[in-house]
Amino acid sequence: MVRQLVPDRLWELFLRVMPEAPVRPQGGGRRRADDRGVLAAILFVATSGCTWRQLPPMFGVSWQTAHRRFTHWTEARVWAKLHRLVLDELGARGELDWSRCAIDSVSLRAGKRGPLTAPNPTDRGKLGSKIHLITDRNGLPLSLGISGANMHDSQGLEPLVRGIPPIRSRRGPRRRRPGKLHADKGYDYDHLRRWLRERGIRHRIARKGIESSQRLGRHRWVVERTVSWLAGCRRLHRRYERKPDHFLAFVGIAAAVICHRRLTN
């Protein structure tokens, strides 16, 4: 089960971003739990959606150890680094298509109150959060973010575009700007079009009350498919984490797994 959840290639990449283990005082104590087994346990929680206390014993670590290591790695931004490293590998192989990128968001209900939760206007005011993302033409997530459910989609465009990391290319320098960005009517604002033009990014944003979204969907459907891929991480069916850093960590884990799947295929 450990090698199935954490194949050799993923483990090699993870070793490059994993922080050094804290030095323990000499003189005994328990042996440190295997990092690969802990990573497999974290991925199991992410993909199965089980609680930490429901973690089965097959991974050889307790749920307290898995949660403690998850917290430590989250504070070290391991999941964002892993996602970026996998994107670098894809970019070096020419697997990323920057010609037409797409932006969208998805709302989900929050089980607990906490930062970046708010009443969801599309869910009868129920408490919720929102995941924002930009994908390449193939639907691979390039940039991610979270917010309260009442944040308008248009407010996430600039932070997401700025959040695209410089990614390796097969030839030439690193790249971080899409050639063209597709968006639905939620982003129909002149200041956003102007902001994109100033950065040399062409845009295709549907206009409210003027044009149908159906034609735009021919290119924007990939980001909606990626949203369904994120739902494959059952921990993201609902926000269970009170801390936003932990919630963003699971989003980053799901993105890294999606990109790694393309890397191995």
N, C-alpha and C positions, 0 to 999 in steps of 0.2 A: 504493500500500500504506500509506503514511504517513497519508493522509487517511481511509482505510478503518478503520485501527486507532484513529486519533485524529480523530474528526469535529470540525467547527468548534465545536459547542456544548460538547463535552468540553474542547477546547483553551481556550475562553474561561473555563471554570470553573477549569481547572488554572492559568491565568495568575494567578488571584486568590490562590492558595496557594503558588505557586512562590517560593522564596527568591531574593534578589538574587544575581546571579552575582558571584563573588569578583573583586576588582579586580586586573588583571594589571599588572605593571610595564611601562612604555612601553619601546619599543626593539625591537620585533619579536616573534618567536614565532609559533606556529601560530594560525590563526583558531579561535575557539571553535566547537565543533560545535553545529549547530542543535538547540535544546531540543525542538522538536516531533519531530524525527527521533529524538532520544534517547528521548523518551517512547514513541514508537511501537516502538522496539527493546525497551524494557523490557516493554511490553504483549505483544509477540511472545514474549518469553521466558516470561512468565507464562502465556499461553494455549496455547502450543505445547509447553511443558515442555522445550525444548532447553536445553543448557548455554550458559553465556555464550560459550564458545569456539566454539560452533556457530552463533553469530549470523550470518545471511547479510549480505552487503555492501549489500543493496538500500536500507538505511536511511541510508547515507552516514556511518556512525560505526563506529569499531572496538569490539570487545567490551570492551576495557579502558576506553574512554571511557564506554560504557553502564554498566558495572559501577561505575565510580567515581562517576558522576552518581547512580546508584541508591543507593549508599551515602550520598552527601551528602544527597539528598532524604529518605532514611529517617531520618537523624539529625535532620533538620528537621521530622520528623513530617508530611511532606507528604501521605502516603497517608491517614492518619486525618483530616486537615483536608479533603482532597478528598471523602472519604466523607461527612463531616458536612455539607459544603457541598451535595452532591447531595441529602442528606436534607432540608436546609433548603428546597431548591427543590421537592422533592416535597411537603413539608408545607405550603408556601405555596399550592400548587395543590390541596390537599385530597386528595392521593393516598395518604396514610398512614392506616391504620385501626387505631386504638389500642384498639378495643373488646375484642379477643381476641388477645393476643400468646402466643407459644409459645417454650419454651426447650428446647434439646437440645445434644448434643455428638457429635462423630465422631472416631474414632481412626484414625491412619495411621502407617505404619511410618517410622522415621527411618533415613536412610542413613548418618548420621555421629553420633558421640557429641557431646554438648554440653549446655549448660544447657537445662532444661525438656524433657529426654528421660528416659525411664524404661522399665522392663520393662512390657509391655502384658499384663495378666492375661487378656485376651480373644484374644491372639495368641501363645499358648504362650511368654509371657515375652520375646518379641522386643522390641527397643528401639523405642520409638515416642513420639509426641506426640499431643495431643488439641486439637481446636478446639471452643470453646464459643461458642454464639450465641443471641441472642434475636431473633425476627422479629415483624413486625406480622401482622395477620390475612391480608395478601396474600403473606406470605413474604419481605418486604423486610427485610434484616438491619439491626437497630437498634444492637446492641452485640455486640462480638466479644472473644474472649480465647483464649489458648493456655496449655497446661500440659503436664506430663509425662503419659504414657499411664496411669499408675497413680493419678492423682488422681481421687477419686470425684466424680461429676457434681454431687452436692449441694453440694460446696464451691465450685462456680462460680456458684451462683445469686446470692448477695449481691453479689459483685464485678460480675457482668454487669448486674444491675438498677441498681447505682450508676453503672455505666459508660455508661448511656444518656444521650447529651448532650441539653441543652435544644434542642428542634427547633421551628422556626417552625410556626405554624398558620395556616390560612386566616383564622380569626377568633380574637381573643383572644391571651393571652400564649403564650410558648413552652411546650412540653409535654415531659415526660421520664418520666412514669409511665404504664404501661399500665392500662387499666380492669380487665382480668382476665388472669391468667397461667395457661396450660395447661402441664402437665408430666407426665412418665411416672413410674413407680414408683421410679425412681432418686432422686427428690426427695421421697420420702414420709417427711418428718420434721416433727414437731410444731413444732420451733423455727423452721423455715422458714415454716410456715403463720403462726405468730405474728408473725414478722418482716415478712411481707407485709401482714398485717392492720394492723400498727402504721403502715404507710406508706399505708394506704388502698387497697391493691391486692387485689382479690378473687382467689381462686385456685381452680384445679381440678386437683388432684394425685391421680393414681390411688393407691389404697391396696393395699399388698402383701397377697396372700392373701385379699382381700375382694372386689374388683371386677375385671372384665376391662378390659384396655387398649383393646379394640376400639371401645367407644363413645367414649372419649376421643380416639381417632384421627380421628374426624370433624372435629375442630378442630385437632389437632396435626400432621396430615399435611403442612401447609404448611411447617413447619420442616424436615421430612425432604426435601421437594422442594427447599428452599433448599440443603440439603447436597449434593444432586445438581447443583444449579447451581454450587456451589463447585467440584465435581469437573470442571466445564467448564474451569476453570483448571488445566491439566494439571500445572502446577508444584506443585499441592497433592495430586497422587496419592500422593506420598511426600514426607517432609520431607528436602530435600537440603541445606538451610542449616545450618551449624553454629551460627551466631549466632541467638538467638531473635528479635532485632529484625528480622532479614532475613526470617525465616519469617513473623512477624506482618505484615511489610510486604506480602508476597504475599497474605496473607489479606485485608488491607485493600484491595489493588488489586482482588481478585476481588469484594469487597463493593461497591466503588465502581462497578465495571463493571455488576454486577447492577442496582443502583439507577439508574444512568444509562440502562440499557436501558429501564426502566419510564418514565423521564423523557422519552425520545424517542418512545416508543410511545403 
